[in-house]
Amino acid sequence: MSGFRFLSLPVELQAAVFEQEGSWTLARVCRTSRHFNRIATLLLYRVAVAKNRRQLLCLFRTLATVPLPRPFVRGVV
């Protein structure tokens, strides 16, 4: 008997499934595997939360030094 294998789906479909989840769940997904970490981390950058000036500066520093998440950022709260 063969079951459904989520990992056999294309990465785009895996990301579409994860997009339906909230940030708490995405943060937990990041800790399950390196593969899921790459997908969920980019989704977490969609709306970055900076509660104070220091966090905002850290966010900008990260985006300046790690170019991968830049295109995924849609807003900063």
SULPEMO-V187479 format. One record per pair of residues at least 24 apart in sequence whose ideal C-beta (glycine too) atoms are under 8 Angstrom apart, sorted by the first residue. I is the first residue (numbers start at 1). GAP is how many residues later the second one is. Records with the same first field share a line. If there is no record, write none. Layout:
I->GAP + GAP
This chain:
7->28
11->28
14->25
15->24 + 27 + 28
18->25
19->24
41->28
42->26 + 27 + 30
43->29
45->24 + 27 + 28
46->26 + 27 + 28 + 29
47->27 + 28 + 29 + 30
48->25 + 27 + 28 + 29
49->27 + 28
50->26 + 27
